[in-house]
Amino acid sequence: MKNQDIFQRAQESIPGGVNSPVRAFKSVGGTPRFIAKANGAYIWDVEGTQYIDYLGSWGPAIVGHSHPEVVKAVQDAAVNGLSFGAPTEGEVILAEKICALLPSIEQVRLVSSGTEATMSAIRLARGATNRRKIIKFEGCYHGHSDSLLVKAGSGLLTFGNPSSSGVPQEFVSHTIVLEYNNLDAVQQAFNEVGNDIACVIVEPIAGNMNLIKPKAGFLEGLRELCTQHGALLIFDEVMTGFRAGPKGVQGLTGIKPDLTTLAKVIGGGMPVGAFGGRKDIMQHIAPMGAVYQAGTLSGNPVSVAAGLKTLEILNRPGFYEQLSATTATLVKGLKEKAAKHGVTFSADSVGGMFGIYFRSEVPTTFAEVQESDTKAFNVFFHAMLDEGVHLAPSAFEAGFVSACHNEEILTKTFDAADKAFAKVAAM
Ligand SMILES: *Cc1c(COP(=O)(O)O)cnc(C)c1O
């Protein structure tokens, strides 16, 4: 059975052959690997080829694929029933755990994806403040709901344009899109329409335009402006939550958002999302309040079991120290190999996530990351794949390390990178 054959077949019954667009390898070209199984730091495709995996299901696989304790928890839960449409104690335990781990969250509601979490958090912010406008930042991704699929317009306060066909201009007319790390722009927006801004939603460390960290003072400034103008600050920690550090970016910075969205790691590979925050805000949600939100599979018992076990494992002593050290070593080794071959390259990491950039400096904005040499990335990507290393198939995505990535695996990665950078240098 060949990846190419399945991909061909897939395109008959599934648009583009994939159930999420980036999987189709469109930006790097070639054939996506159809995965048969995964274990620890490795995945295997249907042809039986083994790869070191730095995609980690786009973040959830933080304890490594098919962790025996997580698998056991899922199996045990499944035996007792897959879904009830009625509350379970497991949901309460997961909610309590999230509230205990992230002090900004006093109450939390579980959903089934990050998209649902952010969409619901924004509705809640609008409902709680009785305001219409939201601020988001160029290059930050908050799922695929209508009002968030926006790209910047030409002027600062020209409201965004839909970045997807099928989204009417009117649907995004209340979404203001600003440059990441540009606090002046946020100040100006608040000066002009501050009394109608319901919330600012931000990836506190951006992981959807490759990895981009906030500049000193950026998040603090957002916190101040939101407080000053009565807007809510939403940290979208769907990617960074329990990935950038044990308490997400809010733990690393000490900044307290009003609302937080989570997904990815908290489901341990199963579909789970969550949004939570200040109790007085969360009380606006139905059945307590007037903001409607619901879900047939919300708090699904099997997903909750996977999430709970994953959170338990990553709260064991030394987990993040080891994960961060591994990721930092990875980034350092890749930079050394690039330098050896004279390839223009930079890299960065935080906790268990990293960014690699084919440009000389680590970028700080969407415009800067766009200046990366995508041709060089594509050559590097395919050379790494040929050497058995599976990276995210785009120059504009972050990478992920798990607790199972050990020294031996890093050494194999560096050997692969040595050959891959040589190919880039020979372009
Ligand atoms: C992945 C992601 C989402 C969307 O989550 P889905 O589960 O894919 O819907 C939202 N926000 C951020 C920051 C993400 O990384």
The ligand as a MOL file (V3000), in Angstrom:
LIG
                    3D

  0  0  0     0  0            999 V3000
M  V30 BEGIN CTAB
M  V30 COUNTS 15 15 0 0 0
M  V30 BEGIN ATOM
M  V30 1 C -5.1730 24.8520 16.8930 0
M  V30 2 C -5.5870 26.1940 17.3560 0
M  V30 3 C -6.9350 26.6010 17.3570 0
M  V30 4 C -8.0190 25.7630 16.7590 0
M  V30 5 O -8.1880 24.5550 17.4260 0
M  V30 6 P -8.9360 23.3390 16.6830 0
M  V30 7 O -9.0210 22.2970 17.7380 0
M  V30 8 O -8.0810 22.9730 15.5230 0
M  V30 9 O -10.2590 23.8380 16.2740 0
M  V30 10 C -7.2530 27.8150 17.9310 0
M  V30 11 N -6.2990 28.6030 18.4570 0
M  V30 12 C -4.9980 28.2540 18.4670 0
M  V30 13 C -4.0090 29.1620 19.0910 0
M  V30 14 C -4.6030 27.0400 17.9080 0
M  V30 15 O -3.3050 26.7240 17.8950 0
M  V30 END ATOM
M  V30 BEGIN BOND
M  V30 1 1 1 2
M  V30 2 1 2 3
M  V30 3 2 2 14
M  V30 4 1 3 4
M  V30 5 2 3 10
M  V30 6 1 4 5
M  V30 7 1 5 6
M  V30 8 2 6 7
M  V30 9 1 6 8
M  V30 10 1 6 9
M  V30 11 1 10 11
M  V30 12 2 11 12
M  V30 13 1 12 13
M  V30 14 1 12 14
M  V30 15 1 14 15
M  V30 END BOND
M  V30 END CTAB
M  END
